[in-house]
Amino acid sequence: MKTPRSYLFVPGRMPDRFAKAAGSGADAIILDLEDAVGPEAKPEARDHVADWFGNGGAGLVRINGADTPWFDDDLAALASCDVSAVMVPKATPESLSAVADKLPGRALVALIETAEGLAALRRSVTCPGVTRLAFGNLDFGADTRIPGTGPVLDPARFEIVLASRLGGLVPPVDGVTPELKDGGILADEVARSRMLGFGAKLCIHPAQVGFTNDGFTPSEAEVDWASRVLSALSAASGSVVQVDGKMVDRPVIERARQVLADVGQAPQ
């Protein structure tokens, strides 16, 4: 199964949007029981989510935090649902372990949204069930009292990428872009995220999905370069290889193989 590049949030209280979100082109949808659902609507949203999975729907579910009164009820509701993963907000080793204990065997996406969560990353990636990290940039900025959600938070992004690698996880998921009307801003943020080592992004509107998928997909030029690198390596039979006037060493070879893997081509 291809690793998702785009995750589209859809409010759990709006079941009429579930199928639309699933058909948006997003690689994965996140049925949200947390921020997008008010306290009075939590029980109804859980029922809608359970119905979606009971009728063959697919996706992730973002539950409410371990420090809320809705946490236990969310876990109970998901116990019988075939969710692809559970997104744990304000993730810490303690909250991730609590979810894993109640939902053993479920894949967990750890949403890093607090200073505490960032500081404990090296432990979080070792928690049972954790398959991917995601950055909750808006909440993280609020928690750390840092105004802005873009490059000013790149030191935190680097830590998330580093922890993902140390934990043997796939590249992490960058946070949302609040701007909905200017696709150029989103495209620039996706490009920067990819250069920082992220492999996906959280989306809050279907219009963001196409830009996100395109930005995390290697370009034709990258695929051509990767193919030429590996072809030259194969033809060299152990000799020193140059491509485009540059020496081909092991890091270049690994990058070329990864590019081809990202587009579904078997690396040579």
BALOBA-1460 file (C-alpha; in Angstrom, 3 decimals):
// residues 268
<rec num="1" residu="m" x="0.000" y="0.000" z="0.000"/>
<rec num="2" residu="k" x="1.341" y="3.411" z="-0.972"/>
<rec num="3" residu="t" x="2.219" y="5.721" z="1.904"/>
<rec num="4" residu="p" x="-0.291" y="8.618" z="1.969"/>
<rec num="5" residu="r" x="0.843" y="12.052" z="0.800"/>
<rec num="6" residu="s" x="-2.335" y="13.889" z="1.777"/>
<rec num="7" residu="y" x="-4.646" y="13.552" z="4.779"/>
<rec num="8" residu="l" x="-7.941" y="15.434" z="4.549"/>
<rec num="9" residu="f" x="-9.841" y="16.307" z="7.721"/>
<rec num="10" residu="v" x="-13.622" y="15.976" z="7.715"/>
<rec num="11" residu="p" x="-15.788" y="16.811" z="10.752"/>
<rec num="12" residu="g" x="-17.236" y="13.728" z="12.425"/>
<rec num="13" residu="r" x="-20.520" y="15.568" z="12.948"/>
<rec num="14" residu="m" x="-21.075" y="15.922" z="9.175"/>
<rec num="15" residu="p" x="-21.659" y="12.439" z="7.729"/>
<rec num="16" residu="d" x="-22.872" y="13.949" z="4.452"/>
<rec num="17" residu="r" x="-19.270" y="15.003" z="3.797"/>
<rec num="18" residu="f" x="-17.598" y="11.657" z="4.481"/>
<rec num="19" residu="a" x="-18.089" y="10.214" z="1.001"/>
<rec num="20" residu="k" x="-17.230" y="13.552" z="-0.628"/>
<rec num="21" residu="a" x="-13.965" y="13.668" z="1.293"/>
<rec num="22" residu="a" x="-13.192" y="10.074" z="0.348"/>
<rec num="23" residu="g" x="-13.727" y="10.984" z="-3.303"/>
<rec num="24" residu="s" x="-11.635" y="14.167" z="-3.169"/>
<rec num="25" residu="g" x="-8.434" y="12.510" z="-4.313"/>
<rec num="26" residu="a" x="-6.908" y="12.580" z="-0.830"/>
<rec num="27" residu="d" x="-4.778" y="9.549" z="-0.091"/>
<rec num="28" residu="a" x="-6.461" y="9.286" z="3.322"/>
<rec num="29" residu="i" x="-9.269" y="11.014" z="5.184"/>
<rec num="30" residu="i" x="-9.349" y="11.806" z="8.896"/>
<rec num="31" residu="l" x="-12.760" y="11.699" z="10.531"/>
<rec num="32" residu="d" x="-12.382" y="14.274" z="13.265"/>
<rec num="33" residu="l" x="-13.917" y="13.811" z="16.704"/>
<rec num="34" residu="e" x="-11.815" y="16.546" z="18.283"/>
<rec num="35" residu="d" x="-11.549" y="20.198" z="17.189"/>
<rec num="36" residu="a" x="-14.312" y="20.093" z="14.585"/>
<rec num="37" residu="v" x="-16.923" y="18.741" z="17.011"/>
<rec num="38" residu="g" x="-18.415" y="20.715" z="19.893"/>
<rec num="39" residu="p" x="-18.994" y="19.092" z="23.296"/>
<rec num="40" residu="e" x="-22.718" y="18.603" z="22.753"/>
<rec num="41" residu="a" x="-22.143" y="16.871" z="19.399"/>
<rec num="42" residu="k" x="-19.494" y="14.355" z="20.505"/>
<rec num="43" residu="p" x="-21.859" y="11.358" z="21.023"/>
<rec num="44" residu="e" x="-23.613" y="11.925" z="17.699"/>
<rec num="45" residu="a" x="-20.289" y="12.272" z="15.884"/>
<rec num="46" residu="r" x="-19.098" y="8.966" z="17.313"/>
<rec num="47" residu="d" x="-22.244" y="7.290" z="16.009"/>
<rec num="48" residu="h" x="-21.716" y="8.782" z="12.535"/>
<rec num="49" residu="v" x="-18.112" y="7.575" z="12.474"/>
<rec num="50" residu="a" x="-19.086" y="4.086" z="13.618"/>
<rec num="51" residu="d" x="-21.769" y="3.938" z="10.901"/>
<rec num="52" residu="w" x="-19.229" y="4.968" z="8.274"/>
<rec num="53" residu="f" x="-16.881" y="2.133" z="9.124"/>
<rec num="54" residu="g" x="-19.747" y="-0.281" z="9.663"/>
<rec num="55" residu="n" x="-20.835" y="0.335" z="6.080"/>
<rec num="56" residu="g" x="-17.407" y="-0.294" z="4.601"/>
<rec num="57" residu="g" x="-15.922" y="3.206" z="4.811"/>
<rec num="58" residu="a" x="-12.189" y="3.687" z="5.243"/>
<rec num="59" residu="g" x="-9.996" y="6.255" z="6.919"/>
<rec num="60" residu="l" x="-8.382" y="7.428" z="10.126"/>
<rec num="61" residu="v" x="-10.057" y="8.889" z="13.200"/>
<rec num="62" residu="r" x="-8.700" y="11.745" z="15.280"/>
<rec num="63" residu="i" x="-9.874" y="11.154" z="18.811"/>
<rec num="64" residu="n" x="-10.101" y="13.608" z="21.694"/>
<rec num="65" residu="g" x="-7.106" y="14.020" z="23.950"/>
<rec num="66" residu="a" x="-6.337" y="11.869" z="26.958"/>
<rec num="67" residu="d" x="-6.913" y="14.881" z="29.210"/>
<rec num="68" residu="t" x="-10.531" y="15.333" z="28.070"/>
<rec num="69" residu="p" x="-13.759" y="13.738" z="29.329"/>
<rec num="70" residu="w" x="-14.414" y="12.256" z="25.869"/>
<rec num="71" residu="f" x="-11.238" y="10.165" z="25.562"/>
<rec num="72" residu="d" x="-12.524" y="6.908" z="27.039"/>
<rec num="73" residu="d" x="-15.809" y="7.047" z="25.129"/>
<rec num="74" residu="d" x="-13.931" y="7.627" z="21.865"/>
<rec num="75" residu="l" x="-11.765" y="4.567" z="22.455"/>
<rec num="76" residu="a" x="-14.781" y="2.454" z="23.362"/>
<rec num="77" residu="a" x="-16.551" y="3.513" z="20.170"/>
<rec num="78" residu="l" x="-13.534" y="2.635" z="18.016"/>
<rec num="79" residu="a" x="-12.966" y="-0.772" z="19.590"/>
<rec num="80" residu="s" x="-15.265" y="-2.409" z="17.046"/>
<rec num="81" residu="c" x="-14.435" y="-0.128" z="14.081"/>
<rec num="82" residu="d" x="-12.070" y="-1.126" z="11.287"/>
<rec num="83" residu="v" x="-10.105" y="2.128" z="11.211"/>
<rec num="84" residu="s" x="-6.826" y="2.287" z="9.293"/>
<rec num="85" residu="a" x="-5.229" y="4.314" z="12.103"/>
<rec num="86" residu="v" x="-6.048" y="6.394" z="15.156"/>
<rec num="87" residu="m" x="-4.637" y="9.923" z="15.280"/>
<rec num="88" residu="v" x="-3.718" y="10.838" z="18.852"/>
<rec num="89" residu="p" x="-3.764" y="14.598" z="19.515"/>
<rec num="90" residu="k" x="-1.210" y="16.312" z="21.760"/>
<rec num="91" residu="a" x="0.646" y="13.033" z="21.697"/>
<rec num="92" residu="t" x="3.030" y="12.038" z="24.481"/>
<rec num="93" residu="p" x="4.412" y="8.610" z="25.374"/>
<rec num="94" residu="e" x="1.790" y="8.382" z="28.116"/>
<rec num="95" residu="s" x="-1.210" y="9.190" z="25.911"/>
<rec num="96" residu="l" x="0.032" y="6.945" z="23.106"/>
<rec num="97" residu="s" x="0.494" y="4.059" z="25.526"/>
<rec num="98" residu="a" x="-2.992" y="4.636" z="26.919"/>
<rec num="99" residu="v" x="-4.500" y="4.340" z="23.441"/>
<rec num="100" residu="a" x="-2.400" y="1.280" z="22.612"/>
<rec num="101" residu="d" x="-3.573" y="-0.407" z="25.815"/>
<rec num="102" residu="k" x="-7.246" y="0.142" z="24.950"/>
<rec num="103" residu="l" x="-6.895" y="-0.503" z="21.199"/>
<rec num="104" residu="p" x="-4.131" y="-3.105" z="20.897"/>
<rec num="105" residu="g" x="-2.856" y="-3.765" z="17.424"/>
<rec num="106" residu="r" x="-4.163" y="-0.484" z="15.964"/>
<rec num="107" residu="a" x="-1.861" y="1.781" z="14.000"/>
<rec num="108" residu="l" x="-1.336" y="5.136" z="15.705"/>
<rec num="109" residu="v" x="-0.437" y="8.496" z="14.185"/>
<rec num="110" residu="a" x="1.125" y="10.694" z="16.854"/>
<rec num="111" residu="l" x="0.122" y="14.336" z="16.419"/>
<rec num="112" residu="i" x="2.871" y="16.503" z="17.929"/>
<rec num="113" residu="e" x="1.235" y="19.707" z="19.121"/>
<rec num="114" residu="t" x="2.924" y="20.720" z="22.366"/>
<rec num="115" residu="a" x="6.343" y="21.476" z="23.791"/>
<rec num="116" residu="e" x="5.941" y="18.399" z="25.988"/>
<rec num="117" residu="g" x="5.220" y="16.234" z="22.967"/>
<rec num="118" residu="l" x="8.232" y="17.539" z="21.070"/>
<rec num="119" residu="a" x="10.537" y="17.037" z="24.046"/>
<rec num="120" residu="a" x="9.431" y="13.401" z="24.398"/>
<rec num="121" residu="l" x="9.634" y="12.457" z="20.720"/>
<rec num="122" residu="r" x="12.474" y="9.973" z="21.116"/>
<rec num="123" residu="r" x="10.294" y="7.955" z="23.493"/>
<rec num="124" residu="s" x="7.077" y="8.400" z="21.528"/>
<rec num="125" residu="v" x="8.464" y="6.748" z="18.399"/>
<rec num="126" residu="t" x="9.103" y="3.581" z="20.418"/>
<rec num="127" residu="c" x="5.523" y="3.306" z="21.711"/>
<rec num="128" residu="p" x="3.519" y="0.287" z="20.515"/>
<rec num="129" residu="g" x="1.483" y="0.943" z="17.400"/>
<rec num="130" residu="v" x="3.064" y="4.245" z="16.365"/>
<rec num="131" residu="t" x="3.516" y="4.193" z="12.595"/>
<rec num="132" residu="r" x="3.857" y="7.884" z="11.740"/>
<rec num="133" residu="l" x="4.368" y="11.311" z="13.276"/>
<rec num="134" residu="a" x="2.377" y="14.388" z="12.276"/>
<rec num="135" residu="f" x="2.932" y="18.029" z="13.165"/>
<rec num="136" residu="g" x="0.081" y="20.051" z="14.645"/>
<rec num="137" residu="n" x="1.696" y="23.358" z="13.784"/>
<rec num="138" residu="l" x="-1.182" y="25.632" z="14.819"/>
<rec num="139" residu="d" x="-1.548" y="24.149" z="18.292"/>
<rec num="140" residu="f" x="2.201" y="23.876" z="18.692"/>
<rec num="141" residu="g" x="2.658" y="27.560" z="17.949"/>
<rec num="142" residu="a" x="-0.039" y="28.427" z="20.468"/>
<rec num="143" residu="d" x="1.421" y="26.143" z="23.140"/>
<rec num="144" residu="t" x="4.967" y="27.479" z="22.711"/>
<rec num="145" residu="r" x="3.772" y="31.085" z="22.304"/>
<rec num="146" residu="i" x="5.459" y="31.373" z="18.927"/>
<rec num="147" residu="p" x="3.488" y="33.563" z="16.515"/>
<rec num="148" residu="g" x="3.435" y="32.095" z="13.021"/>
<rec num="149" residu="t" x="3.101" y="28.611" z="11.590"/>
<rec num="150" residu="g" x="5.602" y="28.583" z="8.712"/>
<rec num="151" residu="p" x="9.437" y="28.691" z="8.669"/>
<rec num="152" residu="v" x="9.620" y="29.973" z="12.246"/>
<rec num="153" residu="l" x="8.618" y="26.453" z="13.353"/>
<rec num="154" residu="d" x="11.140" y="24.660" z="11.140"/>
<rec num="155" residu="p" x="13.405" y="23.765" z="14.092"/>
<rec num="156" residu="a" x="10.489" y="21.740" z="15.479"/>
<rec num="157" residu="r" x="9.903" y="20.215" z="12.061"/>
<rec num="158" residu="f" x="13.529" y="19.088" z="11.915"/>
<rec num="159" residu="e" x="13.174" y="17.347" z="15.286"/>
<rec num="160" residu="i" x="10.085" y="15.504" z="14.039"/>
<rec num="161" residu="v" x="11.889" y="14.360" z="10.884"/>
<rec num="162" residu="l" x="14.907" y="13.261" z="12.903"/>
<rec num="163" residu="a" x="12.822" y="11.336" z="15.432"/>
<rec num="164" residu="s" x="10.917" y="9.620" z="12.618"/>
<rec num="165" residu="r" x="14.170" y="8.408" z="11.106"/>
<rec num="166" residu="l" x="15.559" y="7.261" z="14.445"/>
<rec num="167" residu="g" x="12.330" y="5.391" z="15.119"/>
<rec num="168" residu="g" x="12.350" y="3.688" z="11.732"/>
<rec num="169" residu="l" x="9.097" y="5.369" z="10.720"/>
<rec num="170" residu="v" x="8.058" y="6.644" z="7.305"/>
<rec num="171" residu="p" x="8.627" y="10.386" z="6.676"/>
<rec num="172" residu="p" x="6.277" y="12.452" z="8.852"/>
<rec num="173" residu="v" x="3.217" y="14.547" z="8.009"/>
<rec num="174" residu="d" x="3.490" y="18.337" z="8.069"/>
<rec num="175" residu="g" x="0.756" y="20.522" z="9.535"/>
<rec num="176" residu="v" x="-1.999" y="22.492" z="7.873"/>
<rec num="177" residu="t" x="-1.812" y="25.590" z="5.713"/>
<rec num="178" residu="p" x="-4.631" y="27.934" z="6.821"/>
<rec num="179" residu="e" x="-4.637" y="29.814" z="3.496"/>
<rec num="180" residu="l" x="-7.387" y="28.382" z="1.275"/>
<rec num="181" residu="k" x="-7.582" y="30.792" z="-1.660"/>
<rec num="182" residu="d" x="-3.938" y="31.054" z="-2.758"/>
<rec num="183" residu="g" x="-2.694" y="27.748" z="-4.139"/>
<rec num="184" residu="g" x="0.757" y="29.233" z="-4.627"/>
<rec num="185" residu="i" x="1.226" y="29.611" z="-0.881"/>
<rec num="186" residu="l" x="0.272" y="25.975" z="-0.324"/>
<rec num="187" residu="a" x="2.527" y="24.775" z="-3.152"/>
<rec num="188" residu="d" x="5.460" y="26.695" z="-1.660"/>
<rec num="189" residu="e" x="4.814" y="25.240" z="1.806"/>
<rec num="190" residu="v" x="4.565" y="21.712" z="0.426"/>
<rec num="191" residu="a" x="7.849" y="22.179" z="-1.451"/>
<rec num="192" residu="r" x="9.560" y="23.407" z="1.713"/>
<rec num="193" residu="s" x="8.103" y="20.543" z="3.740"/>
<rec num="194" residu="r" x="9.432" y="18.025" z="1.276"/>
<rec num="195" residu="m" x="12.889" y="19.614" z="1.340"/>
<rec num="196" residu="l" x="12.836" y="19.341" z="5.137"/>
<rec num="197" residu="g" x="12.148" y="15.602" z="4.906"/>
<rec num="198" residu="f" x="8.376" y="15.389" z="5.283"/>
<rec num="199" residu="g" x="6.407" y="12.988" z="3.130"/>
<rec num="200" residu="a" x="2.840" y="14.250" z="3.503"/>
<rec num="201" residu="k" x="0.660" y="17.100" z="4.719"/>
<rec num="202" residu="l" x="-2.572" y="17.623" z="6.609"/>
<rec num="203" residu="c" x="-5.312" y="19.276" z="4.525"/>
<rec num="204" residu="i" x="-8.352" y="21.176" z="5.769"/>
<rec num="205" residu="h" x="-10.138" y="21.646" z="2.426"/>
<rec num="206" residu="p" x="-10.515" y="19.443" z="-0.682"/>
<rec num="207" residu="a" x="-9.001" y="22.241" z="-2.801"/>
<rec num="208" residu="q" x="-5.679" y="21.638" z="-1.041"/>
<rec num="209" residu="v" x="-5.447" y="17.967" z="-1.952"/>
<rec num="210" residu="g" x="-4.241" y="18.273" z="-5.547"/>
<rec num="211" residu="f" x="-1.446" y="20.710" z="-4.698"/>
<rec num="212" residu="t" x="-0.363" y="18.453" z="-1.850"/>
<rec num="213" residu="n" x="-0.320" y="15.251" z="-3.868"/>
<rec num="214" residu="d" x="1.557" y="16.918" z="-6.708"/>
<rec num="215" residu="g" x="4.100" y="18.474" z="-4.371"/>
<rec num="216" residu="f" x="4.988" y="15.195" z="-2.677"/>
<rec num="217" residu="t" x="5.227" y="13.259" z="-5.956"/>
<rec num="218" residu="p" x="8.646" y="13.213" z="-7.652"/>
<rec num="219" residu="s" x="8.659" y="15.256" z="-10.866"/>
<rec num="220" residu="e" x="9.347" y="13.771" z="-14.311"/>
<rec num="221" residu="a" x="12.801" y="15.337" z="-14.164"/>
<rec num="222" residu="e" x="13.533" y="13.635" z="-10.820"/>
<rec num="223" residu="v" x="12.341" y="10.274" z="-12.120"/>
<rec num="224" residu="d" x="14.448" y="10.668" z="-15.257"/>
<rec num="225" residu="w" x="17.500" y="11.530" z="-13.163"/>
<rec num="226" residu="a" x="16.962" y="8.563" z="-10.854"/>
<rec num="227" residu="s" x="16.570" y="6.189" z="-13.785"/>
<rec num="228" residu="r" x="19.757" y="7.452" z="-15.400"/>
<rec num="229" residu="v" x="21.702" y="7.156" z="-12.138"/>
<rec num="230" residu="l" x="20.715" y="3.541" z="-11.638"/>
<rec num="231" residu="s" x="21.174" y="2.647" z="-15.300"/>
<rec num="232" residu="a" x="24.678" y="4.132" z="-15.235"/>
<rec num="233" residu="l" x="25.454" y="2.249" z="-12.054"/>
<rec num="234" residu="s" x="24.292" y="-1.018" z="-13.590"/>
<rec num="235" residu="a" x="26.348" y="-0.474" z="-16.728"/>
<rec num="236" residu="a" x="29.496" y="0.481" z="-14.823"/>
<rec num="237" residu="s" x="30.061" y="-2.986" z="-13.360"/>
<rec num="238" residu="g" x="31.765" y="-1.578" z="-10.312"/>
<rec num="239" residu="s" x="33.625" y="1.275" z="-11.981"/>
<rec num="240" residu="v" x="33.391" y="4.897" z="-10.852"/>
<rec num="241" residu="v" x="30.174" y="6.487" z="-12.138"/>
<rec num="242" residu="q" x="29.335" y="10.084" z="-13.029"/>
<rec num="243" residu="v" x="25.918" y="11.433" z="-14.022"/>
<rec num="244" residu="d" x="25.448" y="15.026" z="-15.174"/>
<rec num="245" residu="g" x="29.069" y="15.690" z="-14.272"/>
<rec num="246" residu="k" x="28.603" y="14.642" z="-10.657"/>
<rec num="247" residu="m" x="30.045" y="11.667" z="-8.835"/>
<rec num="248" residu="v" x="27.562" y="8.948" z="-7.966"/>
<rec num="249" residu="d" x="28.180" y="7.628" z="-4.465"/>
<rec num="250" residu="r" x="26.056" y="5.659" z="-2.036"/>
<rec num="251" residu="p" x="23.864" y="8.552" z="-0.779"/>
<rec num="252" residu="v" x="23.066" y="9.486" z="-4.397"/>
<rec num="253" residu="i" x="22.207" y="5.886" z="-5.220"/>
<rec num="254" residu="e" x="19.907" y="5.586" z="-2.205"/>
<rec num="255" residu="r" x="18.170" y="8.833" z="-3.147"/>
<rec num="256" residu="a" x="17.650" y="7.598" z="-6.720"/>
<rec num="257" residu="r" x="16.147" y="4.348" z="-5.459"/>
<rec num="258" residu="q" x="13.820" y="6.240" z="-3.140"/>
<rec num="259" residu="v" x="12.604" y="8.495" z="-5.959"/>
<rec num="260" residu="l" x="11.643" y="5.490" z="-8.055"/>
<rec num="261" residu="a" x="10.016" y="3.784" z="-5.076"/>
<rec num="262" residu="d" x="7.924" y="6.911" z="-4.463"/>
<rec num="263" residu="v" x="6.399" y="6.633" z="-7.938"/>
<rec num="264" residu="g" x="5.877" y="2.892" z="-7.703"/>
<rec num="265" residu="q" x="8.799" y="1.808" z="-9.859"/>
<rec num="266" residu="a" x="10.933" y="-1.057" z="-8.670"/>
<rec num="267" residu="p" x="14.423" y="0.281" z="-7.858"/>
<rec num="268" residu="q" x="17.252" y="-1.438" z="-9.686"/>
